[in-house]
Amino acid sequence: MSDAKLALDKIISKGRVQLYKPIQIAEILHRSRVSKDMDLDDLQSYRNRSKRWRDTVSLRLVGNISTSSQKFQDNLFEENAMLPQLLKQLEAINISSRGMVENYIYHQCEQRWSLLLQIDDYLSRTTTDIFKVEEMVNWFTTEPGLKKSIDKVYEISVHALFSTIVEELKAKVSLKIENPDPQILSDFKEFIRLVLGIKPNETKISLPAMLYRAGVTNAADKGIDIWTNFGPVVQVKHLSLTKDEIEDIVDSIKLAERIIIVCLDAEKDAIRSVLNQIGWSSRIQGIITLSDLRNWYDICLRKYASTMGKKVLKCLRIEFRREFPMVTEIDAFFKERGYDAEKLTSEWKISGQAKLFGLG
């Protein structure tokens, strides 16, 4: 049992905030206990099925599913992770204890997510006169358990701010058909309605300007973080530029006519220099630094506290919960499964929750 638990704890400690592999182990053990028709010695019988079980829970708790290669995902059952014979030992304990190991894994997940839970609580209680966006960013840069999610926090912060300002400006986007030929308008009236969204007998439409987060970076979005219905796309660069970061910018330029880049103050001149060298600086609509963001946040929160200040904080809370759904889902999940930290015996106890400085 000690070898199996040691392997399990190692997998949990090495996992990123999504904790896909621990969740997969927990779901294998859960299915084994509930269905009672599995043989964990037969790896092929659950290797791929367990990914689907994991994905169902991952979508609920972390909002995404694993997009890693099959080889990396299958590494879970290799010697440096959780061999089937070790999983079999955990299964025996889990069944005899009515779900002790599942209970333990998910409470370990909660422990890893405890800082996110505290930040969510802070965002629920904070006010326009005390909130500072740089403090929230600093929590993610200084806390080891949160560093790997810093890119998402920058995206959330940028999206909340930009969306609030655009909404307050009451910016509109107009689309107009300027071809007066009645025959063409008649022949393509269904296209005009379905694709352009313009009603019959009309030739223009006006919509509120909107920004949308692109979500998890994948091969299709080429690093685009935020897109708009009024033209430009936005890239948020939270780290010092590397070759890959520059290539992301170049790839985005290939996909969009206009780009807005949000970056560290120190990187502004370097980005502009690189883009001038390759002759693509004209495609950059603007380069916004963190100092600009801080200034605009302060204006919203202090000068327009009752309107824009409240809106930007509300948007931050909504986007934070969309990015980290576990902060609102974990309690209900525990209740449904009957997981309770009080049921964990001494060898499976969870240590006290991590505390984030400034949040209690």
C-alpha atoms as a printed R data frame, in Angstrom:
    type eleno elety resid chain resno       x      y       z
1   ATOM     1    CA   MET     A     1   0.000  0.000   0.000
2   ATOM     2    CA   SER     A     2   2.836  2.449   0.781
3   ATOM     3    CA   ASP     A     3   4.293  2.067  -2.740
4   ATOM     4    CA   ALA     A     4   0.892  2.616  -4.337
5   ATOM     5    CA   LYS     A     5   0.133  5.685  -2.213
6   ATOM     6    CA   LEU     A     6   3.618  7.058  -2.838
7   ATOM     7    CA   ALA     A     7   3.085  6.739  -6.595
8   ATOM     8    CA   LEU     A     8  -0.324  8.376  -6.287
9   ATOM     9    CA   ASP     A     9   0.986 11.296  -4.237
10  ATOM    10    CA   LYS     A    10   3.801 11.822  -6.741
11  ATOM    11    CA   ILE     A    11   1.317 12.043  -9.620
12  ATOM    12    CA   ILE     A    12  -0.810 14.542  -7.689
13  ATOM    13    CA   SER     A    13   2.160 16.716  -6.738
14  ATOM    14    CA   LYS     A    14   3.491 16.839 -10.303
15  ATOM    15    CA   GLY     A    15   0.140 17.636 -11.920
16  ATOM    16    CA   ARG     A    16  -0.766 21.029 -13.320
17  ATOM    17    CA   VAL     A    17  -3.815 22.821 -11.973
18  ATOM    18    CA   GLN     A    18  -6.132 20.719 -14.179
19  ATOM    19    CA   LEU     A    19  -4.939 17.492 -12.463
20  ATOM    20    CA   TYR     A    20  -6.102 15.289 -15.332
21  ATOM    21    CA   LYS     A    21  -4.105 12.214 -14.296
22  ATOM    22    CA   PRO     A    22  -5.238 12.125 -10.643
23  ATOM    23    CA   ILE     A    23  -8.825 12.567 -11.820
24  ATOM    24    CA   GLN     A    24  -8.396  9.666 -14.247
25  ATOM    25    CA   ILE     A    25  -7.141  7.419 -11.450
26  ATOM    26    CA   ALA     A    26 -10.022  8.471  -9.201
27  ATOM    27    CA   GLU     A    27 -12.558  7.721 -11.927
28  ATOM    28    CA   ILE     A    28 -11.077  4.278 -12.614
29  ATOM    29    CA   LEU     A    29 -11.376  3.470  -8.917
30  ATOM    30    CA   HIS     A    30 -14.888  4.915  -8.754
31  ATOM    31    CA   ARG     A    31 -16.089  2.852 -11.737
32  ATOM    32    CA   SER     A    32 -14.450 -0.250 -10.356
33  ATOM    33    CA   ARG     A    33 -16.175  0.195  -7.000
34  ATOM    34    CA   VAL     A    34 -19.589  1.083  -8.413
35  ATOM    35    CA   SER     A    35 -19.792 -1.285 -11.393
36  ATOM    36    CA   LYS     A    36 -17.900 -4.189  -9.806
37  ATOM    37    CA   ASP     A    37 -17.241 -5.646 -13.268
38  ATOM    38    CA   MET     A    38 -13.691 -4.476 -13.997
39  ATOM    39    CA   ASP     A    39 -10.377 -6.310 -13.964
40  ATOM    40    CA   LEU     A    40  -7.589 -3.800 -13.423
41  ATOM    41    CA   ASP     A    41  -5.046 -6.419 -14.484
42  ATOM    42    CA   ASP     A    42  -6.415 -6.005 -18.018
43  ATOM    43    CA   LEU     A    43  -5.073 -2.536 -18.865
44  ATOM    44    CA   GLN     A    44  -6.526 -2.494 -22.381
45  ATOM    45    CA   SER     A    45 -10.034 -2.873 -21.004
46  ATOM    46    CA   TYR     A    46  -9.904  0.546 -19.330
47  ATOM    47    CA   ARG     A    47  -6.954  2.458 -20.836
48  ATOM    48    CA   ASN     A    48  -9.089  4.411 -23.327
49  ATOM    49    CA   ARG     A    49 -12.449  4.150 -21.559
50  ATOM    50    CA   SER     A    50 -11.001  5.822 -18.486
51  ATOM    51    CA   LYS     A    51 -10.093  8.891 -20.564
52  ATOM    52    CA   ARG     A    52 -13.777  9.409 -21.287
53  ATOM    53    CA   TRP     A    53 -14.640  9.010 -17.611
54  ATOM    54    CA   ARG     A    54 -11.912 11.541 -16.757
55  ATOM    55    CA   ASP     A    55 -13.093 13.996 -19.409
56  ATOM    56    CA   THR     A    56 -16.644 14.015 -18.040
57  ATOM    57    CA   VAL     A    57 -15.412 15.076 -14.604
58  ATOM    58    CA   SER     A    58 -12.705 17.388 -15.979
59  ATOM    59    CA   LEU     A    59 -15.214 19.325 -18.033
60  ATOM    60    CA   ARG     A    60 -17.251 19.911 -14.914
61  ATOM    61    CA   LEU     A    61 -14.452 20.736 -12.486
62  ATOM    62    CA   VAL     A    62 -11.729 22.358 -14.596
63  ATOM    63    CA   GLY     A    63 -13.691 23.380 -17.677
64  ATOM    64    CA   ASN     A    64 -11.495 21.544 -20.172
65  ATOM    65    CA   ILE     A    65 -10.320 18.121 -21.257
66  ATOM    66    CA   SER     A    66  -6.774 16.988 -21.833
67  ATOM    67    CA   THR     A    67  -5.386 17.838 -25.284
68  ATOM    68    CA   SER     A    68  -2.008 16.186 -24.661
69  ATOM    69    CA   SER     A    69  -0.749 13.515 -27.039
70  ATOM    70    CA   GLN     A    70  -2.014  9.962 -26.609
71  ATOM    71    CA   LYS     A    71   1.526  8.915 -25.729
72  ATOM    72    CA   PHE     A    72   1.696 11.420 -22.877
73  ATOM    73    CA   GLN     A    73  -1.758 10.451 -21.607
74  ATOM    74    CA   ASP     A    74  -0.904  6.733 -21.699
75  ATOM    75    CA   ASN     A    75   2.221  7.439 -19.676
76  ATOM    76    CA   LEU     A    76  -0.086  7.331 -16.654
77  ATOM    77    CA   PHE     A    77   0.149  3.533 -16.625
78  ATOM    78    CA   GLU     A    78   3.917  3.259 -17.080
79  ATOM    79    CA   GLU     A    79   6.624  2.531 -14.533
80  ATOM    80    CA   ASN     A    80   7.283  6.155 -13.617
81  ATOM    81    CA   ALA     A    81   3.612  6.729 -12.765
82  ATOM    82    CA   MET     A    82   0.882  4.230 -11.820
83  ATOM    83    CA   LEU     A    83   1.506  0.649 -12.928
84  ATOM    84    CA   PRO     A    84  -1.613 -1.562 -13.078
85  ATOM    85    CA   GLN     A    85  -0.389 -3.651 -10.143
86  ATOM    86    CA   LEU     A    86  -0.158 -0.511  -7.984
87  ATOM    87    CA   LEU     A    87  -3.581  0.601  -9.196
88  ATOM    88    CA   LYS     A    88  -4.859 -2.833  -8.186
89  ATOM    89    CA   GLN     A    89  -3.617 -2.225  -4.638
90  ATOM    90    CA   LEU     A    90  -5.450  1.101  -4.503
91  ATOM    91    CA   GLU     A    91  -8.563 -0.608  -5.835
92  ATOM    92    CA   ALA     A    92  -8.570 -3.127  -2.983
93  ATOM    93    CA   ILE     A    93  -8.274 -0.363  -0.399
94  ATOM    94    CA   ASN     A    94 -10.876  1.772  -2.136
95  ATOM    95    CA   ILE     A    95 -13.477 -0.991  -2.303
96  ATOM    96    CA   SER     A    96 -12.970 -2.200   1.259
97  ATOM    97    CA   SER     A    97 -13.173  1.369   2.594
98  ATOM    98    CA   ARG     A    98 -16.167  2.403   0.455
99  ATOM    99    CA   GLY     A    99 -14.333  4.988  -1.611
100 ATOM   100    CA   MET     A   100 -11.525  6.135   0.682
101 ATOM   101    CA   VAL     A   101  -8.986  6.558  -2.123
102 ATOM   102    CA   GLU     A   102 -11.397  8.425  -4.392
103 ATOM   103    CA   ASN     A   103 -12.292 10.651  -1.456
104 ATOM   104    CA   TYR     A   104  -8.586 11.249  -0.795
105 ATOM   105    CA   ILE     A   105  -7.729 12.084  -4.426
106 ATOM   106    CA   TYR     A   106 -10.489 14.631  -4.817
107 ATOM   107    CA   HIS     A   107  -9.718 16.268  -1.479
108 ATOM   108    CA   GLN     A   108  -6.108 16.490  -2.604
109 ATOM   109    CA   CYS     A   109  -7.394 18.181  -5.755
110 ATOM   110    CA   GLU     A   110  -9.372 20.589  -3.585
111 ATOM   111    CA   GLN     A   111  -6.192 21.276  -1.623
112 ATOM   112    CA   ARG     A   112  -4.360 22.112  -4.850
113 ATOM   113    CA   TRP     A   113  -7.260 24.372  -5.820
114 ATOM   114    CA   SER     A   114  -7.598 25.987  -2.386
115 ATOM   115    CA   LEU     A   115  -5.810 29.163  -3.479
116 ATOM   116    CA   LEU     A   116  -8.226 29.503  -6.386
117 ATOM   117    CA   LEU     A   117 -11.119 29.045  -3.961
118 ATOM   118    CA   GLN     A   118  -9.724 31.811  -1.767
119 ATOM   119    CA   ILE     A   119  -9.263 34.154  -4.721
120 ATOM   120    CA   ASP     A   120 -12.838 33.493  -5.828
121 ATOM   121    CA   ASP     A   121 -14.001 34.345  -2.315
122 ATOM   122    CA   TYR     A   122 -11.912 37.523  -2.413
123 ATOM   123    CA   LEU     A   123 -13.382 38.552  -5.785
124 ATOM   124    CA   SER     A   124 -16.859 37.998  -4.335
125 ATOM   125    CA   ARG     A   125 -16.128 40.305  -1.394
126 ATOM   126    CA   THR     A   126 -13.824 42.967  -2.848
127 ATOM   127    CA   THR     A   127 -14.950 46.508  -3.627
128 ATOM   128    CA   THR     A   128 -13.957 49.199  -6.094
129 ATOM   129    CA   ASP     A   129 -12.047 51.175  -3.472
130 ATOM   130    CA   ILE     A   130  -9.662 48.361  -2.496
131 ATOM   131    CA   PHE     A   131  -9.249 46.108  -5.547
132 ATOM   132    CA   LYS     A   132  -5.956 46.330  -7.446
133 ATOM   133    CA   VAL     A   133  -5.454 44.243 -10.561
134 ATOM   134    CA   GLU     A   134  -1.692 44.045 -10.008
135 ATOM   135    CA   GLU     A   135  -2.272 42.326  -6.662
136 ATOM   136    CA   MET     A   136  -4.329 39.571  -8.288
137 ATOM   137    CA   VAL     A   137  -1.647 39.121 -10.946
138 ATOM   138    CA   ASN     A   138   1.049 39.000  -8.253
139 ATOM   139    CA   TRP     A   139  -0.735 36.147  -6.428
140 ATOM   140    CA   PHE     A   140  -0.365 34.054  -9.556
141 ATOM   141    CA   THR     A   141   3.272 34.978 -10.102
142 ATOM   142    CA   THR     A   142   4.408 34.401  -6.506
143 ATOM   143    CA   GLU     A   143   2.393 31.322  -5.479
144 ATOM   144    CA   PRO     A   144   3.986 28.099  -6.846
145 ATOM   145    CA   GLY     A   145   0.631 26.367  -7.172
146 ATOM   146    CA   LEU     A   146  -0.740 29.121  -9.408
147 ATOM   147    CA   LYS     A   147   2.187 30.080 -11.646
148 ATOM   148    CA   LYS     A   148   1.194 27.723 -14.457
149 ATOM   149    CA   SER     A   149  -2.151 29.528 -14.780
150 ATOM   150    CA   ILE     A   150  -0.754 33.053 -14.972
151 ATOM   151    CA   ASP     A   151  -1.477 33.335 -18.709
152 ATOM   152    CA   LYS     A   152  -5.192 32.769 -18.113
153 ATOM   153    CA   VAL     A   153  -5.312 35.406 -15.371
154 ATOM   154    CA   TYR     A   154  -3.803 37.996 -17.697
155 ATOM   155    CA   GLU     A   155  -6.368 37.098 -20.357
156 ATOM   156    CA   ILE     A   156  -9.215 37.363 -17.831
157 ATOM   157    CA   SER     A   157  -7.953 40.741 -16.605
158 ATOM   158    CA   VAL     A   158  -7.595 42.135 -20.121
159 ATOM   159    CA   HIS     A   159 -10.960 40.786 -21.293
160 ATOM   160    CA   ALA     A   160 -12.841 42.134 -18.260
161 ATOM   161    CA   LEU     A   161 -11.328 45.593 -18.673
162 ATOM   162    CA   PHE     A   162 -11.721 45.883 -22.438
163 ATOM   163    CA   SER     A   163 -15.291 44.541 -22.387
164 ATOM   164    CA   THR     A   164 -16.299 46.999 -19.668
165 ATOM   165    CA   ILE     A   165 -14.865 50.013 -21.480
166 ATOM   166    CA   VAL     A   166 -16.349 49.009 -24.850
167 ATOM   167    CA   GLU     A   167 -19.775 48.477 -23.263
168 ATOM   168    CA   GLU     A   168 -19.634 51.796 -21.438
169 ATOM   169    CA   LEU     A   169 -18.671 53.579 -24.651
170 ATOM   170    CA   LYS     A   170 -21.768 52.018 -26.258
171 ATOM   171    CA   ALA     A   171 -19.616 51.203 -29.275
172 ATOM   172    CA   LYS     A   172 -21.502 49.795 -32.263
173 ATOM   173    CA   VAL     A   173 -20.452 47.703 -35.257
174 ATOM   174    CA   SER     A   174 -22.322 48.260 -38.520
175 ATOM   175    CA   LEU     A   175 -22.551 46.001 -41.568
176 ATOM   176    CA   LYS     A   176 -24.005 47.448 -44.750
177 ATOM   177    CA   ILE     A   177 -24.760 46.012 -48.193
178 ATOM   178    CA   GLU     A   178 -23.891 48.681 -50.744
179 ATOM   179    CA   ASN     A   179 -24.753 46.785 -53.930
180 ATOM   180    CA   PRO     A   180 -28.128 48.226 -55.018
181 ATOM   181    CA   ASP     A   181 -28.876 45.482 -57.576
182 ATOM   182    CA   PRO     A   182 -32.366 44.178 -56.578
183 ATOM   183    CA   GLN     A   183 -31.876 40.917 -58.486
184 ATOM   184    CA   ILE     A   184 -28.753 39.974 -56.527
185 ATOM   185    CA   LEU     A   185 -30.457 40.954 -53.296
186 ATOM   186    CA   SER     A   186 -33.392 38.715 -54.187
187 ATOM   187    CA   ASP     A   187 -31.301 35.758 -55.367
188 ATOM   188    CA   PHE     A   188 -29.225 35.762 -52.212
189 ATOM   189    CA   LYS     A   189 -31.850 36.823 -49.688
190 ATOM   190    CA   GLU     A   190 -31.449 33.610 -47.679
191 ATOM   191    CA   PHE     A   191 -27.668 33.994 -47.653
192 ATOM   192    CA   ILE     A   192 -28.064 37.581 -46.486
193 ATOM   193    CA   ARG     A   193 -30.392 36.454 -43.696
194 ATOM   194    CA   LEU     A   194 -28.472 33.367 -42.575
195 ATOM   195    CA   VAL     A   195 -24.857 34.447 -43.054
196 ATOM   196    CA   LEU     A   196 -24.896 38.235 -42.735
197 ATOM   197    CA   GLY     A   197 -27.787 38.312 -40.259
198 ATOM   198    CA   ILE     A   198 -29.594 41.087 -42.107
199 ATOM   199    CA   LYS     A   199 -33.396 40.912 -42.216
200 ATOM   200    CA   PRO     A   200 -35.358 40.770 -45.489
201 ATOM   201    CA   ASN     A   201 -35.925 44.164 -47.156
202 ATOM   202    CA   GLU     A   202 -33.061 45.670 -45.144
203 ATOM   203    CA   THR     A   203 -29.486 46.369 -46.238
204 ATOM   204    CA   LYS     A   204 -27.686 47.017 -42.956
205 ATOM   205    CA   ILE     A   205 -27.363 45.835 -39.379
206 ATOM   206    CA   SER     A   206 -25.913 47.417 -36.249
207 ATOM   207    CA   LEU     A   207 -24.618 45.368 -33.303
208 ATOM   208    CA   PRO     A   208 -22.889 46.155 -30.003
209 ATOM   209    CA   ALA     A   209 -19.102 45.856 -30.195
210 ATOM   210    CA   MET     A   210 -18.032 42.684 -28.357
211 ATOM   211    CA   LEU     A   211 -14.864 40.880 -27.269
212 ATOM   212    CA   TYR     A   212 -14.555 37.111 -26.790
213 ATOM   213    CA   ARG     A   213 -11.887 34.998 -25.152
214 ATOM   214    CA   ALA     A   214 -10.560 32.333 -27.511
215 ATOM   215    CA   GLY     A   215 -10.189 29.774 -24.701
216 ATOM   216    CA   VAL     A   216  -7.544 27.036 -24.582
217 ATOM   217    CA   THR     A   217  -4.716 27.658 -27.033
218 ATOM   218    CA   ASN     A   218  -4.634 25.046 -29.768
219 ATOM   219    CA   ALA     A   219  -3.268 24.549 -33.257
220 ATOM   220    CA   ALA     A   220  -6.170 26.448 -34.792
221 ATOM   221    CA   ASP     A   221  -5.982 29.719 -32.889
222 ATOM   222    CA   LYS     A   222  -2.216 30.209 -33.174
223 ATOM   223    CA   GLY     A   223  -1.943 31.946 -29.832
224 ATOM   224    CA   ILE     A   224  -4.830 34.373 -30.334
225 ATOM   225    CA   ASP     A   225  -6.225 35.111 -26.876
226 ATOM   226    CA   ILE     A   226  -9.134 37.484 -27.540
227 ATOM   227    CA   TRP     A   227 -11.063 38.156 -30.733
228 ATOM   228    CA   THR     A   228 -13.555 40.875 -31.509
229 ATOM   229    CA   ASN     A   229 -16.516 41.475 -33.801
230 ATOM   230    CA   PHE     A   230 -15.068 44.823 -34.846
231 ATOM   231    CA   GLY     A   231 -11.831 43.665 -36.472
232 ATOM   232    CA   PRO     A   232  -8.659 43.257 -34.410
233 ATOM   233    CA   VAL     A   233  -7.554 40.238 -32.398
234 ATOM   234    CA   VAL     A   234  -5.684 40.540 -29.114
235 ATOM   235    CA   GLN     A   235  -2.592 38.700 -27.933
236 ATOM   236    CA   VAL     A   236  -1.602 38.830 -24.261
237 ATOM   237    CA   LYS     A   237   2.103 38.262 -23.592
238 ATOM   238    CA   HIS     A   238   2.743 37.864 -19.883
239 ATOM   239    CA   LEU     A   239   6.374 36.702 -20.076
240 ATOM   240    CA   SER     A   240   9.607 38.028 -21.512
241 ATOM   241    CA   LEU     A   241   9.715 37.312 -25.226
242 ATOM   242    CA   THR     A   242  11.193 34.064 -26.490
243 ATOM   243    CA   LYS     A   243  11.496 32.793 -30.036
244 ATOM   244    CA   ASP     A   244   8.205 30.926 -29.628
245 ATOM   245    CA   GLU     A   245   6.450 34.045 -28.331
246 ATOM   246    CA   ILE     A   246   7.615 36.015 -31.375
247 ATOM   247    CA   GLU     A   247   6.472 33.206 -33.677
248 ATOM   248    CA   ASP     A   248   3.025 33.351 -32.043
249 ATOM   249    CA   ILE     A   249   2.793 37.026 -32.929
250 ATOM   250    CA   VAL     A   250   3.893 36.355 -36.500
251 ATOM   251    CA   ASP     A   251   1.371 33.488 -36.832
252 ATOM   252    CA   SER     A   252  -1.414 35.743 -35.557
253 ATOM   253    CA   ILE     A   253  -0.528 38.396 -38.102
254 ATOM   254    CA   LYS     A   254  -1.021 35.785 -40.820
255 ATOM   255    CA   LEU     A   255  -4.558 35.158 -39.535
256 ATOM   256    CA   ALA     A   256  -5.719 38.704 -38.848
257 ATOM   257    CA   GLU     A   257  -5.503 42.057 -40.561
258 ATOM   258    CA   ARG     A   258  -5.067 43.934 -37.297
259 ATOM   259    CA   ILE     A   259  -3.467 42.863 -34.038
260 ATOM   260    CA   ILE     A   260  -3.420 44.404 -30.572
261 ATOM   261    CA   ILE     A   261  -0.602 43.173 -28.332
262 ATOM   262    CA   VAL     A   262  -0.691 43.421 -24.550
263 ATOM   263    CA   CYS     A   263   2.764 42.929 -23.027
264 ATOM   264    CA   LEU     A   264   5.156 43.798 -20.240
265 ATOM   265    CA   ASP     A   265   6.397 47.374 -20.369
266 ATOM   266    CA   ALA     A   266   9.954 46.231 -21.005
267 ATOM   267    CA   GLU     A   267   8.960 44.236 -24.093
268 ATOM   268    CA   LYS     A   268   7.193 46.986 -26.035
269 ATOM   269    CA   ASP     A   269  10.261 48.282 -27.883
270 ATOM   270    CA   ALA     A   270  11.558 44.756 -28.579
271 ATOM   271    CA   ILE     A   271   8.246 43.697 -30.154
272 ATOM   272    CA   ARG     A   272   8.078 46.825 -32.283
273 ATOM   273    CA   SER     A   273  11.686 46.327 -33.415
274 ATOM   274    CA   VAL     A   274  11.091 42.710 -34.471
275 ATOM   275    CA   LEU     A   275   7.939 43.585 -36.390
276 ATOM   276    CA   ASN     A   276   9.689 46.466 -38.147
277 ATOM   277    CA   GLN     A   277  12.471 44.084 -39.215
278 ATOM   278    CA   ILE     A   278  10.046 41.673 -40.879
279 ATOM   279    CA   GLY     A   279   7.984 44.478 -42.396
280 ATOM   280    CA   TRP     A   280   4.734 43.722 -40.572
281 ATOM   281    CA   SER     A   281   4.517 46.639 -38.163
282 ATOM   282    CA   SER     A   282   1.647 48.143 -40.180
283 ATOM   283    CA   ARG     A   283  -0.579 45.235 -39.130
284 ATOM   284    CA   ILE     A   284  -0.177 46.119 -35.457
285 ATOM   285    CA   GLN     A   285  -3.039 48.375 -34.393
286 ATOM   286    CA   GLY     A   286  -1.526 48.999 -30.987
287 ATOM   287    CA   ILE     A   287   0.840 47.766 -28.285
288 ATOM   288    CA   ILE     A   288  -0.599 48.070 -24.779
289 ATOM   289    CA   THR     A   289   1.571 47.670 -21.690
290 ATOM   290    CA   LEU     A   290   0.704 46.597 -18.176
291 ATOM   291    CA   SER     A   291   1.100 50.221 -17.094
292 ATOM   292    CA   ASP     A   292  -1.708 51.133 -19.494
293 ATOM   293    CA   LEU     A   293  -3.897 48.376 -18.024
294 ATOM   294    CA   ARG     A   294  -3.178 49.507 -14.478
295 ATOM   295    CA   ASN     A   295  -4.081 53.098 -15.358
296 ATOM   296    CA   TRP     A   296  -7.340 52.140 -17.083
297 ATOM   297    CA   TYR     A   297  -8.300 49.853 -14.194
298 ATOM   298    CA   ASP     A   298  -7.715 52.695 -11.739
299 ATOM   299    CA   ILE     A   299  -9.910 55.051 -13.774
300 ATOM   300    CA   CYS     A   300 -12.731 52.478 -13.917
301 ATOM   301    CA   LEU     A   301 -12.501 51.543 -10.249
302 ATOM   302    CA   ARG     A   302 -11.969 54.977  -8.721
303 ATOM   303    CA   LYS     A   303 -13.362 57.650 -11.067
304 ATOM   304    CA   TYR     A   304 -16.330 55.605 -12.330
305 ATOM   305    CA   ALA     A   305 -16.749 53.288  -9.343
306 ATOM   306    CA   SER     A   306 -20.541 53.034  -9.360
307 ATOM   307    CA   THR     A   307 -20.761 52.206 -13.067
308 ATOM   308    CA   MET     A   308 -17.617 50.895 -14.755
309 ATOM   309    CA   GLY     A   309 -15.974 49.886 -11.487
310 ATOM   310    CA   LYS     A   310 -18.795 47.541 -10.525
311 ATOM   311    CA   LYS     A   311 -19.036 46.195 -14.075
312 ATOM   312    CA   VAL     A   312 -15.351 45.334 -14.348
313 ATOM   313    CA   LEU     A   313 -15.359 43.506 -11.006
314 ATOM   314    CA   LYS     A   314 -18.492 41.581 -11.995
315 ATOM   315    CA   CYS     A   315 -16.895 40.600 -15.304
316 ATOM   316    CA   LEU     A   316 -13.721 39.497 -13.510
317 ATOM   317    CA   ARG     A   317 -15.734 37.247 -11.194
318 ATOM   318    CA   ILE     A   318 -17.694 35.722 -14.076
319 ATOM   319    CA   GLU     A   319 -14.605 35.073 -16.210
320 ATOM   320    CA   PHE     A   320 -12.653 33.713 -13.237
321 ATOM   321    CA   ARG     A   321 -15.375 31.147 -12.555
322 ATOM   322    CA   ARG     A   322 -15.582 30.212 -16.234
323 ATOM   323    CA   GLU     A   323 -11.834 29.612 -16.294
324 ATOM   324    CA   PHE     A   324 -11.748 27.797 -12.943
325 ATOM   325    CA   PRO     A   325 -15.210 26.167 -12.559
326 ATOM   326    CA   MET     A   326 -14.020 24.041  -9.639
327 ATOM   327    CA   VAL     A   327 -14.526 27.046  -7.352
328 ATOM   328    CA   THR     A   328 -18.293 26.705  -7.737
329 ATOM   329    CA   GLU     A   329 -18.618 22.996  -8.581
330 ATOM   330    CA   ILE     A   330 -16.442 21.182  -6.044
331 ATOM   331    CA   ASP     A   331 -18.874 21.312  -3.098
332 ATOM   332    CA   ALA     A   332 -21.786 19.965  -5.145
333 ATOM   333    CA   PHE     A   333 -19.544 17.256  -6.597
334 ATOM   334    CA   PHE     A   334 -18.467 16.152  -3.123
335 ATOM   335    CA   LYS     A   335 -22.084 16.027  -1.963
336 ATOM   336    CA   GLU     A   336 -23.180 13.923  -4.939
337 ATOM   337    CA   ARG     A   337 -20.359 11.426  -4.440
338 ATOM   338    CA   GLY     A   338 -20.514 11.418  -0.641
339 ATOM   339    CA   TYR     A   339 -16.897 12.528  -0.278
340 ATOM   340    CA   ASP     A   340 -16.128 13.932   3.157
341 ATOM   341    CA   ALA     A   341 -12.716 14.791   4.605
342 ATOM   342    CA   GLU     A   342 -13.937 13.605   8.011
343 ATOM   343    CA   LYS     A   343 -14.196 10.052   6.619
344 ATOM   344    CA   LEU     A   344 -10.467  9.918   5.797
345 ATOM   345    CA   THR     A   345  -8.498  7.741   8.205
346 ATOM   346    CA   SER     A   346  -5.158  8.845   9.641
347 ATOM   347    CA   GLU     A   347  -2.963  7.545   6.809
348 ATOM   348    CA   TRP     A   348  -5.175  9.292   4.246
349 ATOM   349    CA   LYS     A   349  -5.641 12.607   6.045
350 ATOM   350    CA   ILE     A   350  -5.202 15.854   4.114
351 ATOM   351    CA   SER     A   351  -2.994 18.558   5.592
352 ATOM   352    CA   GLY     A   352  -4.458 22.010   6.320
353 ATOM   353    CA   GLN     A   353  -5.416 24.306   3.469
354 ATOM   354    CA   ALA     A   354  -2.796 26.613   2.034
355 ATOM   355    CA   LYS     A   355  -3.289 30.245   2.932
356 ATOM   356    CA   LEU     A   356  -2.725 33.045   0.462
357 ATOM   357    CA   PHE     A   357  -1.120 36.148   1.964
358 ATOM   358    CA   GLY     A   358  -3.620 38.968   2.197
359 ATOM   359    CA   LEU     A   359  -6.685 36.780   1.807
360 ATOM   360    CA   GLY     A   360  -6.852 35.236   5.271
